[in-house]
Amino acid sequence: MSTSEGAWLSLEEKSAGGRNNMFAIGLECRECKEHYPKKVLNACQLCFGPVDVIYDYDKISSAISRTKIEKRKPTLWRYIELLPIDDTDKIVDIGAGFTPLLKADKLAKELGLKEVYLKNDAVNPSYSFKDRPASVAVTKALEFGMPAVGCASTGNLAGALAAHAAKAGLPCFVFVPEGLEITKITQTLAYGAIIVAVKGTYDQVNRLATELAVTSNIGFANINIRPYYVEGSKTLAFEVCEQLGWNPPDHVIVPMASGALLHSIGRGFQEFERVGLIKENHVKISGAQPNGCSPIIQALLNKTDEIIPVEHPNTICKSLAIGDPADGYYAIQTMKNTGGTGRASTDEETLGAIELLAKTEGIFTEPAGGVVVATLKKLAEEGEIDRDEKIVLYITGNGLKTQETIAEKLIKPPTIEPSFEAFKKLLDELKPAGVIWRRNSA
């Protein structure tokens, strides 16, 4: 039985009985270019470099079109030809993707910029962008006949993988660092996942999960089926182009933990140009990290490719607290090759940016989004961004997951007596602009 109910098809395509999707043709080492068949593999067997899914782009160019995509349902699976799935009946789709692209005029004015957009992935089914790669990972696990899925996570992937595993009917094992915010794993528990808290940092958790991935047949999303998993993230580039009228933006800013998201978004813009869905790709891609865990940014700003791991991350931004980023080198190359740059922000700057975004655009983001807004603010102040650029900020997670990080900074609600006079006295103190009273009070 299909878990997607044909969500990737338009009505015309369903009527025609279209089901075959053999556009992904294998795996290729990012370093030595060795080729492999489509199998469970996360590193080259010759040089141990990362492997990527490769596609028949000529075949895709002939099969795909803007019109065809526009007729499909609004999820990430509308770009099925550019995703690594063979058996479309196994697609696990709970509605991830095609999230709003919102014009942020008040934020732009506040920062002295002309055109800023927010790609709000905080409204995905489990409230983060991780629903995209999780949807692909669980689908691929079903294709491979794996009996369960798992992951190492700082919270967002835990919820996303657990939600999709629940839809697919697969057991889900989640390994998290001890002390993670309870709000980050509450939903994961609700989905029925088995959560194991591990003493130590995320990197120590990930090492344990890696050992388990290579000694079992569990599909670990960000380990043994990682090449397929990361493909879901590049749909963030596809959607932005489509939502801007099939045109790429001038500049995007992406939060970085492992660096995989930024690298995948770069790949997405390249692929859309390669198959003819956009005319030109000149997108500058910049990255954002928190000061307490910014190994990629530090290497970038020091003009070196050598990333020095952070042994003890110290930041409120737990979702970005990966001290030894697996795709850090490739994120640096993406930023450099596209003319982008990056910045790190302090906890105080991140909290201020969360408030700024909420008060100007009505979007409450987790700290990762605050880091992105803070980075835009810095780049604008430093003159690193052209005022007339069309800029897209990737807001990747919902602030409701991390309320405790900002709760202490916010103003406590005042308490008054239940009377008109008490409220008028309060308003007289606050002096809100434009409020007019229509009755006299004693």
N, C-alpha and C positions, 0 to 999 in steps of 0.2 A: 504493500500500500504506500502511495506517495505521501511523504510528510509535508510536502509543499503545496499540494493540490494545484500544481501547474502555475504557481505564482510568477514564474519566470516567463510565461508565454502570454502573448496577446490572444485575443479571441480568435483572430484569423489563423494564428499559428496552431492553436489547439485544434481548430477545425481541420487543419491540414495534417494533424497527427504528428507534428514535429517532436522528436524525442532525442535523437542522436546529438551528442555534443563532444565529438572527438577532436577538439581544437587544441587541447594541451597534449603535447607529443612526447614529453619526457622531462628529465631533470638535467641541469648543467651546472658544473662547478663554477662559482663566481671568480675563482682565481685561475685554475689551470685549464678550464673549459672542457674537462672530461664530461662525457655524456653518460646518462643512466636512464633506464626505463622508469616508468612511474611506479615507484615502490616506496616502502617505509624507509626513509633515509634522510638524515639531517646534516651529514657532513660528507665531503668527498673522501672516497676510500684511498685515494692516492696522496693528496696533499692536506687533507682535513679542513679544507676551506668550506664555506657554506654553499649549499646548492639551491638553485632557483628553478621554478617551473618554467619550461620553454613552450612556446606556442607556434602554430603554423599561422603566421600573421597574414600571409597571402590568402589563405583560406578564410580567415576571419574577415579580411577586407571585403571579400566577395559576399560573405554571409550577413554582415552587420550593416545597419544604416541608422541614421538619426530617426527617421520615421518609424522604423521597426521598434526601436528602443522606446520611443515616446508612447507607443500604444500598449506597452507592458505595464504590469502592476508596479506601484512605487515601492520597491524594495531593492536591496543591493543585487538581487538576482536578475534584474532587468539587463545586467551586463554579462549574462551567462557565457557568451562566447569567450570572454576574457577571464573566466574563472576556471580552476583546474578540476572540473567535475566531468566524469564520463557517464554515470548513470543518473540521469535527472530525476528518476522516480525516487531517488533516495535523498533529495534535497530537503534539508531541515530549515524551515523558514518560519520564524515567529514575528516577522514584520520589521526586521532590522534594515536600516538604510533609508535612503532618500529623505533624510532629515532636512529641516528648514535651513535655507541660506537667507539670512536676515540682514538688511541694510542698516548699519549702525550709525545713523547721522549724528546723534547726540554725542556718542563716544568720539567720533571723528572730529567734531567741532571742539570737544574738550582737549583733544591732542593736537589740534592745528592741522588736521589732515582733511583731504577732500572726499575720499570714497573708501569706506571700511565696511566689510561684510563679516558676519559671524556664521560659521558653519556649526550649527548647534546640535552636536551629537549627544548631548545630555538628555535628549528626549527619546533615545532608542529604548527598546523593550526592557532592558535591565539597566538603563540610564547611563550607558557609556559607549564609546566607540568600539569597545571590545566585542560587542554583539556581532560586528562584521566578521572578524577573523574566526570567532567561535562558531558562527553559522557554517563557515566553510570547513573548519576543522572537524566538527561533529559529522557533517555530511561525508567527509573523506573517511572518517573512522568507520562509518557504516559501509562504505564501498570496500574498504579493506577487511571487513568482517571482524573488526575488533570488538571484544566483549564489554569494554568499558572505556571511559575517557578520564583524563586527569590533567592537572596543571600545577605549576608553582605560580603563586599570584600574590600581589600586594592588595588585592581586593576586587578590582573591576573585572578582571578576567575570571575570577572565581564565580561571580554572579552570572556573567554571560555564558560561561561554559556550562554551569549547572542548569541554567534555564533551557539551553538548547538540548542538553542531555536528557532533561525531563521530557521534552517534546519528543525526542527520539526513542525514549524508553531505555536509555543506557545508564548504568551506574556511573557515578562521577566522584572521583577522589581529588580533593583540593588540599594543597600544602601551602601554608601561609606562615609568615614570621610571627612569633609570639608577640603579643601586645598590639596587634593590628586593631584599628578602630572597630568596635563591635557593630557600628552601623554599616561597615563595609562587608561584613559577612552574614548579617541577619538574613538578607534575602537569599543568600546561598544556602543557608540552612533550610529556609522555607521551601526551596526547590527540591530538597531531599538529598543534597550532596553530603558526602562524608568529608568533614573538614578535619585536618590534622595540623595543629599548631606546632611549629618547630622552633626550638630555642636557637636564636642567632639572627643574622641579617637575611635579606632576601637572597643574596648570593649563596649563602649556606643552604637555604631551602632549595634553591635551584640545583645545587650540586647533588643533594639527596634525590630530588625528583629525576635528575638525569640518570643516576645509578639505577633507579627503579625502571625508567623507560627502556634501558638497554638490557634489562634482565627479565622483562615481562612482555606480554602482548597487549598491554594497556596503551591506548592512544593518547600520549601526552601532547596536548595542543601546541605548546611552545617548545617542544623538544623533538620527539621522533617523527611528528607529522608537521613540524614547523614550516617546511617549504610551502606546503599547501595553506596552512593557517595564515601566514603573512599576506597571502594574496587577497584576502578579504579586505585588508586595510586600504589597498590602492583604489577601492571604489570611492573613497573620499575625494580623490582627484577627479574621477569620472563625473561624479555628481555636481561638483562645483562648476566644471566646464558646461555641463548640460544646463544647469540652473542660471548660468550667465549667458544663455543664448548660444550655446556651443562655442564659447570663447573662453580661453584660459585667463586667469587673473594675471596681474603683473607681479605680485609678491604674496607669498603665504608664510605664516608663522606657525610652527608645529611644536608641541611639547615633546620632550625627549626623555626616555628612560633607558631602554636598550638601544635606541636609535632606529629600530626596525620600522616604526610608523613613518618617520620622516623619509627614510630610504624608500619605503613602499609608495608613498605619495609621489615622490619623484619618478618612480617607475610608472605610476599610473598616468602622469602627464605625458611621458614619452610614448607609452603604448597608444594613447588616444590619438596622438599625432601620427604614429606609425600606421595605424589602420584607417586614417583619413577622416576621423570624426572631428578633429580640430585642424585648422590650417597650419598654425605655427605654435611652437612651445618655447616661450622665452621666460618662463616663470622663475623668479628668484625664490629660493626656498631657504628660510631662516629657521633656526632652532631656538628653543627656550628650555632652560633647566633651573632648578633651585640652587642657591648658593651652597647649601649644605651637602649637595651631591651633584656636582657639575663637571664630571671628568671630560665629557665631550666638548663642552664650551671652553674649558680651560685649555685643552689641546688645540682647539681651533684658534683661540685668541693668542696662544703662544706660537702659532704657526708651525705646529708639529703634528705628525700623524701618530705619535706615540701617546697613547691614552694611559694615564696613571690611575689605577683603580683607587676608589675611595673605600677604605676598609670599614669605617664607621659613619655611615650617612647620618647627618644631623639636620633634619628639615621637617617642617609640618607637612610637606608634600610627599606623603608616603607612596603615592602611585608612581612617582618618578624616582624613588630612592633605590636605584640599581647602581651599585658602586663599580661594577665591572661589566660595562655594556657590551653585549655580544656584537651588535652592529654599529658600534661607535665609529670605527674607522670608515665604514661605508656612509654613515651619516655626514661625517666631515667631508668626504669626497663629493657627496651630493650638494652640500652647501657651497663648497668652493666652486664646483663645476657650473652651478647655476647663477653664481654671483651673489649668493645669499651670505648671511652672517649669523650671529647668535649672541645672546646675552644670558646671564644668570641673575636671579633676583633674590634678595633677602626675604626672610619670612615676613618682615614688616611690609616690604614692598608688595609681596604677594597678597597679603591680607587687604592692603589698600586697594589693589587692583580688583580683587573680588568685589569689594564695596563699590568701586567705580563702575564696574560692569553692571552690577545689580541696580544701581541708582540711575544710570543713564539709559540702559536698554532693557531692564526688567528680566535679566537672566542671572540666575544664581548658579555659579559654577563651583566645582571643587577646586582645591589649590592648583591643580595642573592648568586649569583655565586662567587662574589668577597669574600664574607664571607667564603665560602667553601674552596677556594684556600688559603686564609689567614690562615685558620685553619690547612690545610695540611702543610703549611710552618712552622707554630708554632710547630706542632707535630713532624715534621722532625727535626727541630732545637733542640727540647727538648729530642730527642731520644725516643719518645713515639711510633714511627712507625719503624718497622723493614725495613731496606733498601731494602730487597729482597721481601717484600710483593707485591702482585698484588693488586693495589689500584684503586678503581673507585670513581671518583668525580661526584656527581649529579649536573649538571648545569641546573637549572630549569626555567630560564627566559631570554629573549633577552634584550640586552643592549639598543636597539633602543627605548625601552619603557621608559627609564629613562636617556636619554642623558644629561639632565641638571645637574645630580648629578656629572658628571665627566668633563663636558665641560670646566669649569673654570681651571681645573688642567692641561689640555692638552696644548701643545705648539701652539701658534697662527700661522697660515700659513704666511710665508714671502711674500712680494710683490716685484716684480722685473719689469724692463722694458722689452718689448717684443723683446729681442735680445739674440743671442748665448752668447755674452760676459757677459751679466748680469747673465745668468744662470751659466756659468762657474765660475764666481766670487763667486756665492753663494755656488756652490759645492766645491770650494777650501776652503771655510770657514767651511763647514760641514764635509769635508773629508770622504765621504762614501767609505768603503773598496771595492776594486776590480773594481772601475770605471776607464775605459781607454778612453782617447780622441783620435780620429782618424783624427783630423784636427788641424792645427795650428791656433791660433787666435792672432791678433795683440795685 
